[in-house]
């Protein structure tokens, strides 16, 4: 049995898997509000109760929304540290790995089915090339996939906390607003749920609109997107358009830095909810606008990851690799 986890500042997803031929076979999974617990091991205990079994596993891999240094992960948006030693003791297994959450998601890319992906740009995929993953949700994650000995191997990054690179006069105005609010303009303050709310504040000149009135803060990104997609508010529509263009530009930056000729994959919770906006052209136009490298960018395949728990699958794949080949069935 394998344990996989996707530990975020807002939500934690845990799952049990059996080893499989192509990818691990899902047995069960549960989601938990992270901040309602005081530690990751407390979430493990809740999962064991819900699963109705002791968590006797051959290997465990946990994706963590924050940097992994040594054998410790520190969550960016909640004051938690998670260590391999902690989980070793709690699960009584020597096979434990911590991965950055985008590293875990990237680990799933080569194993996703066609039905779990949506094509934005066909490009000219290079089977020997590298790939990259970008994912906007509660925060912004980025990871590279380097082709080594024929395999795509994920490499973690904290690129979501790099500087925002404005391209238009309107974006420069927005960057000044972010600098005034936060001291600097980082890309996660643009490309995330809270980032969309920042853009909304900018397009509404610090005010609000009838289309989004009454929504609690946690529901504002969805309300803004819905108002934009339904054309109920022109300023919400501008906010979503700015978001999509900035998303395309940053996805292009990532693809350029990683020379991602095997593809750029757009994951996270936001992309599947705004597919019409991603498909209407702004995203890919901004993705390609990298002269003198526009031809290279046009040749990179771009796909949206539709599988909601791709990060959990990627962690399960890492656990399966640690556990080694499947042995004979027990009597």
C-alpha positions, -999 to 999 in steps of 0.1 A, spaced: 0 0 0 12 35 -8 3 68 9 3 100 -11 -4 135 1 -8 171 -13 -4 194 17 -15 230 11 -21 260 32 -58 258 26 -66 222 18 -48 189 23 -55 158 2 -45 123 13 -49 91 -7 -41 54 -5 -29 36 -36 -19 2 -47 11 -3 -70 1 -5 -107 17 -13 -140 16 21 -156 6 43 -126 -6 36 -91 -42 25 -86 -63 48 -65 -80 31 -35 -94 61 -16 -87 97 -8 -100 124 15 -97 162 17 -91 182 49 -91 219 57 -55 223 67 -59 252 92 -84 232 113 -56 210 124 -25 218 145 0 195 126 3 173 96 4 142 118 -30 152 132 -43 151 96 -28 117 92 -46 105 123 -79 119 109 -73 101 76 -67 68 94 -100 71 112 -119 80 81 -102 51 62 -111 28 90 -76 12 90 -41 16 104 -19 34 79 5 4 73 22 15 41 53 5 21 61 41 12 48 76 15 54 107 -5 39 141 4 38 172 -18 42 204 3 32 239 -7 66 254 2 103 249 -2 119 216 7 154 220 23 171 188 34 144 166 48 121 194 60 93 212 43 81 247 54 47 257 42 46 292 28 11 303 38 8 286 72 34 284 101 41 246 98 72 226 94 69 190 82 99 166 84 106 132 70 116 120 105 82 130 118 64 110 92 88 81 95 79 77 132 42 82 126 39 57 98 66 33 109 81 31 74 116 41 63 104 50 28 92 86 31 98 116 7 88 152 8 84 170 -25 75 205 -34 38 205 -44 46 215 -80 74 190 -81 47 164 -73 23 177 -99 51 177 -125 58 141 -116 24 132 -130 27 148 -164 41 119 -183 13 96 -169 -17 117 -176 -43 104 -201 -55 125 -231 -89 129 -213 -71 146 -184 -55 173 -206 -69 201 -227 -49 214 -257 -44 252 -260 -15 250 -285 -5 220 -305 30 231 -313 56 206 -325 64 184 -295 99 172 -292 101 137 -277 136 144 -264 128 178 -250 122 193 -216 88 204 -201 75 227 -175 45 231 -152 28 263 -139 -2 262 -116 -22 291 -102 -46 284 -73 -43 296 -37 -8 305 -46 14 301 -77 37 272 -83 62 264 -110 84 234 -118 107 222 -146 109 188 -161 144 179 -174 148 150 -199 175 127 -185 181 93 -199 148 94 -217 128 103 -186 112 136 -176 125 143 -141 109 171 -121 129 200 -106 113 221 -79 114 259 -79 100 288 -59 94 308 -91 60 320 -79 77 344 -56 99 359 -84 92 395 -95 62 403 -117 74 415 -151 48 441 -164 46 444 -202 20 471 -209 14 506 -195 -17 492 -177 4 465 -161 30 490 -150 3 510 -133 -9 478 -116 27 469 -106 30 503 -88 -2 495 -69 13 461 -58 45 478 -48 26 503 -27 6 476 -10 33 450 -4 66 467 -9 74 447 -41 54 432 -69 58 394 -70 41 372 -96 21 353 -71 3 385 -62 -10 385 -97 -14 348 -106 -34 333 -78 -69 336 -63 -58 365 -41 -39 378 -72 -71 380 -92 -87 399 -63 -57 423 -65 -63 429 -102 -100 434 -94 -91 461 -69 -70 478 -96 -97 477 -124 -123 489 -99 -101 517 -87 -102 504 -51 -140 500 -51 -163 471 -59 -193 462 -82 -228 449 -79 -219 416 -95 -196 407 -66 -212 424 -37 -220 402 -7 -194 375 -14 -170 365 14 -133 370 6 -127 333 0 -154 333 -27 -143 365 -44 -120 349 -71 -149 327 -83 -173 356 -82 -150 378 -103 -145 351 -128 -182 343 -131 -190 380 -135 -163 384 -162 -173 352 -182 -210 362 -181 -201 398 -191 -221 411 -161 -193 436 -152 -169 452 -177 -143 459 -150 -144 422 -139 -140 413 -175 -109 435 -177 -96 420 -145 -99 385 -159 -84 395 -193 -54 410 -174 -51 378 -154 -52 356 -185 -26 377 -204 -3 378 -174 -7 340 -170 1 334 -206 32 357 -204 45 340 -173 39 305 -187 59 316 -217 87 329 -194 88 295 -177 88 276 -210 116 299 -223 138 294 -193 133 257 -194 134 254 -232 102 233 -227 100 218 -262 81 188 -249 54 210 -236 42 235 -210 14 223 -187 -10 246 -169 -23 231 -137 -38 244 -105 -74 250 -95 -81 282 -115 -74 271 -151 -102 245 -154 -127 271 -141 -118 297 -167 -113 276 -198 -133 298 -221 -110 328 -212 -79 306 -217 -91 294 -251 -101 327 -267 -66 337 -277 -51 361 -251 -32 334 -232 -15 320 -262 -8 354 -278 10 365 -246 27 331 -244 42 335 -279 51 372 -276 88 366 -269 108 380 -299 133 370 -310 121 336 -297 85 338 -309 90 309 -333 104 287 -306 74 296 -284 49 288 -312 64 253 -314 59 245 -277 28 225 -270 6 240 -242 -20 220 -223 -42 225 -193 -42 198 -167 -79 189 -161 -72 162 -135 -80 178 -101 -57 156 -81 -27 155 -104 -4 165 -75 -17 135 -55 -10 112 -84 25 126 -88 32 119 -51 18 84 -55 42 78 -84 71 89 -62 59 66 -34 56 37 -59 92 43 -71 105 42 -36 86 10 -28 102 -8 -57 87 -36 -78 55 -52 -66 60 -85 -49 38 -116 -49 3 -112 -35 0 -121 1 -22 -152 9 
